[in-house]
């Protein structure tokens, strides 16, 4: 069973992902719009799922390493405020969690 949960604190957000009933290390995301790996303050942080698509190719001009497009492939999207969302995906080349930003 896979799952993703978001814990919200004043200055950071914790993303806990469980794959095959085993939790991955907690990912701490700062609530700081000046950081590349951060979300903006302003609105409540939220988590959603999206199908992996050609969105990173359209947004970045390239497809991230290990990023696959398939009918079962999903991204975990974390956003808040006016910043671009963080998209987490399973990097099939490195066999670990990776991310890209719109």
Secondary structure, DSSP 8 states (H G I E B T S, - for coil): --EEEEEE-SSEEEEEEEETTEE---EEEEE-TTSTTEE-SSS--EEEEEE--THHHHHHSS--TT----TT-EEEEEE-TTS--EEEEEETTTTEEEEEE-
